[in-house]
Amino acid sequence: MKQNSLLWQVGILISMVLFPGCMKYYDVSEKEFPQAEKEPDHREVRHAYKRTKKVYDQFETKAIFDALWLSDDVRTAYVQMYAKKRGLSAEAKEELLKRQLEENKHWVAFYVLADIRDQGAGRLGDAHTAWTMFASVDKSHVPVESIKEYDLEPEYQLLFGSVGMNFKTCYLVKCPLQAELANQIGHQQFKHLALTVNSTKHKVVLEWRPEQLKAHKNLISDEDFYWGD
């Protein structure tokens, strides 16, 4: 009996390899291949709030920057994943969310994954680093007050997606906000939010616009398609 079951599973695997267009993985019997319960991947949040820029000099890659703006939507997605994974009570989840959203009343913050190829450039936040950063909201300049290396939590790793995380250094970048500007950002009453990364030779601008954020609200899951992001 066990031998017949094994032969059946092997036959299915061979069919999937030889005829991939004829058999979908989710059509395979769950009895033969029991599936774990899947959690939401918050893909729409990732597409709305993550930005990536690569810096080239001729054909040479000088640096790669991935930035995730820690907006209310991003922090809410984080809390949902964090609380569910740890079995937090509704009260504990609500308190955690309250603390997270309170941060955005005082700061505009980003997680930045940096792959800087020049070994002599130093790390972001160093006194004599080759790369510096600042934020801007429309015409308002917002200086960076804090840049710290950070061990990214699994929830935020999921929100970043597959971006070669093992080869990049993660930083938490925080810029202080005045109350009026924080309210403007919180209600998405701005035209242009940007994080600019400068060196003496290059300039990189990662930007977010309200119309771009709304465009991803209805991003749907498609199990037949690999997004790779």
C-alpha positions as CSV (number, residue, x, y, z in Angstrom):
1,M,0.0,0.0,0.0
2,K,2.8,2.4,0.9
3,Q,4.6,1.5,-2.3
4,N,1.5,2.3,-4.4
5,S,1.2,5.7,-2.6
6,L,4.9,6.4,-3.2
7,L,4.5,5.6,-6.9
8,W,1.5,7.9,-7.1
9,Q,3.4,10.8,-5.6
10,V,6.4,10.2,-7.9
11,G,4.1,10.0,-10.9
12,I,2.5,13.4,-10.0
13,L,5.9,15.0,-9.6
14,I,7.1,13.7,-13.0
15,S,3.9,15.0,-14.6
16,M,4.4,18.4,-13.1
17,V,8.0,18.5,-14.5
18,L,7.2,17.2,-18.0
19,F,3.9,18.9,-18.4
20,P,4.0,22.1,-16.3
21,G,1.3,23.8,-18.4
22,C,-1.2,21.0,-17.9
23,M,-1.2,20.8,-14.1
24,K,-1.4,23.6,-11.6
25,Y,0.2,23.0,-8.2
26,Y,-3.0,23.9,-6.3
27,D,-4.9,21.2,-8.3
28,V,-2.7,18.4,-6.7
29,S,-4.6,16.5,-4.0
30,E,-4.1,18.0,-0.6
31,K,-4.3,14.5,0.7
32,E,-1.0,13.7,-1.1
33,F,0.7,17.0,-0.4
34,P,-0.8,18.6,2.7
35,Q,-0.5,22.4,2.6
36,A,0.2,24.7,5.5
37,E,-2.2,27.4,6.2
38,K,-1.1,30.6,4.4
39,E,-1.1,34.0,5.9
40,P,-1.6,37.3,3.9
41,D,1.6,38.5,2.3
42,H,0.6,42.2,2.3
43,R,1.8,42.5,-1.3
44,E,-0.3,45.6,-1.8
45,V,1.6,47.4,1.0
46,R,5.0,46.3,-0.4
47,H,4.2,47.6,-3.9
48,A,2.8,50.9,-2.5
49,Y,5.5,51.8,0.0
50,K,8.8,50.1,-1.2
51,R,11.1,52.0,-3.6
52,T,14.3,50.8,-5.2
53,K,17.0,52.7,-7.0
54,K,20.3,51.4,-8.5
55,V,23.3,53.7,-9.1
56,Y,25.4,53.0,-12.2
57,D,28.7,54.5,-13.4
58,Q,28.8,53.5,-17.1
59,F,28.2,49.7,-16.8
60,E,29.4,49.4,-13.2
61,T,26.9,49.1,-10.3
62,K,28.1,51.5,-7.6
63,A,25.2,51.1,-5.1
64,I,21.7,49.8,-4.6
65,F,19.2,51.3,-2.2
66,D,15.8,49.9,-1.2
67,A,13.7,52.0,1.0
68,L,10.4,51.2,2.9
69,W,8.5,54.2,4.2
70,L,7.1,53.4,7.6
71,S,3.7,54.9,6.9
72,D,0.6,54.2,8.9
73,D,-0.3,51.4,6.4
74,V,3.1,49.8,6.7
75,R,3.1,50.0,10.5
76,T,-0.4,48.5,10.6
77,A,0.6,45.6,8.4
78,Y,3.6,45.0,10.7
79,V,1.4,45.0,13.8
80,Q,-1.1,42.6,12.2
81,M,1.6,40.1,11.4
82,Y,3.5,40.5,14.7
83,A,0.3,40.1,16.8
84,K,-1.0,37.1,14.9
85,K,2.3,35.2,14.9
86,R,2.7,35.7,18.7
87,G,-1.0,35.2,19.6
88,L,-1.4,38.6,21.2
89,S,-4.7,39.5,22.7
90,A,-6.9,42.2,21.0
91,E,-6.0,44.6,23.8
92,A,-2.2,44.0,23.4
93,K,-2.5,44.3,19.6
94,E,-4.4,47.6,19.9
95,E,-1.8,49.0,22.3
96,L,1.1,48.0,20.0
97,L,-0.7,49.7,17.1
98,K,-1.3,52.8,19.1
99,R,2.4,53.1,19.9
100,Q,3.4,52.5,16.3
101,L,1.1,55.1,14.9
102,E,2.2,57.6,17.6
103,E,5.7,57.4,16.1
104,N,4.4,58.9,12.8
105,K,3.1,62.0,14.6
106,H,6.7,63.0,15.4
107,W,8.8,61.3,12.7
108,V,8.9,60.3,9.1
109,A,10.9,57.1,9.1
110,F,12.3,54.6,6.6
111,Y,14.0,51.3,6.6
112,V,16.8,51.5,4.1
113,L,18.7,48.4,2.7
114,A,22.0,49.6,1.2
115,D,24.4,47.7,-1.0
116,I,27.3,50.2,-1.4
117,R,30.0,48.6,-3.6
118,D,32.8,51.1,-2.8
119,Q,34.5,49.6,0.3
120,G,36.0,53.0,1.2
121,A,32.7,54.7,1.3
122,G,32.0,53.9,4.9
123,R,28.6,53.2,6.4
124,L,25.5,55.4,6.3
125,G,25.5,57.6,9.4
126,D,29.3,57.6,9.8
127,A,30.9,61.0,10.3
128,H,32.8,60.9,7.0
129,T,30.5,58.6,5.0
130,A,30.5,59.1,1.2
131,W,26.7,58.9,1.1
132,T,24.3,61.2,3.0
133,M,20.5,61.5,3.2
134,F,17.7,63.9,3.8
135,A,13.9,63.8,3.3
136,S,11.6,66.4,1.8
137,V,7.8,66.9,1.7
138,D,6.9,69.1,-1.3
139,K,9.1,72.1,-0.7
140,S,9.8,71.4,2.9
141,H,13.3,70.1,3.7
142,V,13.4,67.5,6.5
143,P,16.9,66.7,7.7
144,V,17.8,63.2,9.0
145,E,18.4,63.2,12.7
146,S,19.2,59.5,13.2
147,I,20.7,56.7,11.1
148,K,21.2,53.4,12.9
149,E,22.1,49.9,11.7
150,Y,19.1,47.6,12.4
151,D,18.4,43.9,12.5
152,L,15.3,43.7,10.4
153,E,12.4,41.7,11.9
154,P,10.8,38.9,9.9
155,E,7.7,40.9,9.4
156,Y,9.5,43.7,7.7
157,Q,11.6,41.3,5.7
158,L,8.4,40.0,4.2
159,L,7.3,43.5,3.4
160,F,10.6,44.1,1.6
161,G,10.2,41.0,-0.5
162,S,13.2,39.3,-2.3
163,V,15.8,42.1,-2.6
164,G,19.0,40.2,-1.8
165,M,18.7,41.0,1.9
166,N,21.7,39.0,2.9
167,F,24.0,41.2,0.9
168,K,22.7,44.5,2.2
169,T,23.0,46.5,5.4
170,C,19.8,47.6,6.9
171,Y,19.4,51.1,8.5
172,L,16.6,52.8,10.3
173,V,16.4,56.4,9.1
174,K,14.4,58.9,11.2
175,C,13.6,62.5,10.3
176,P,11.8,64.8,12.9
177,L,8.5,66.4,11.9
178,Q,6.7,69.4,13.0
179,A,3.0,68.8,13.9
180,E,1.6,70.5,10.8
181,L,3.8,68.5,8.5
182,A,3.1,65.2,10.3
183,N,-0.6,65.9,9.9
184,Q,-0.1,66.6,6.2
185,I,1.7,63.3,5.7
186,G,-0.8,61.3,7.8
187,H,-3.7,62.5,5.7
188,Q,-1.7,62.2,2.5
189,Q,-2.2,65.8,1.8
190,F,1.1,66.2,0.0
191,K,2.2,66.0,-3.6
192,H,5.7,64.5,-3.2
193,L,7.5,62.7,-0.3
194,A,11.1,62.0,-1.1
195,L,14.2,60.4,0.5
196,T,17.3,61.7,-1.3
197,V,20.6,59.9,-1.1
198,N,23.7,61.9,-2.2
199,S,27.3,61.4,-2.7
200,T,29.9,63.8,-4.2
201,K,29.3,62.1,-7.6
202,H,25.7,60.7,-7.6
203,K,22.2,61.6,-6.5
204,V,19.4,59.1,-5.9
205,V,15.8,60.1,-5.2
206,L,13.3,57.6,-3.8
207,E,9.8,59.2,-3.9
208,W,6.2,58.5,-2.9
209,R,3.1,60.3,-4.3
210,P,-0.5,59.8,-3.0
211,E,-1.7,58.8,-6.5
212,Q,0.9,56.0,-6.6
213,L,-0.2,54.7,-3.1
214,K,-3.8,54.5,-4.1
215,A,-3.0,52.7,-7.3
216,H,-1.9,49.6,-5.4
217,K,-4.9,49.4,-3.0
218,N,-6.6,46.8,-5.2
219,L,-3.6,44.7,-6.1
220,I,-4.8,41.1,-6.1
221,S,-3.2,37.8,-5.4
222,D,-2.5,35.6,-8.3
223,E,-1.2,32.1,-7.3
224,D,-0.5,31.2,-10.9
225,F,2.0,34.1,-11.3
226,Y,5.4,34.5,-9.7
227,W,5.9,38.2,-8.9
228,G,9.5,37.9,-7.8
229,D,9.2,41.0,-5.7
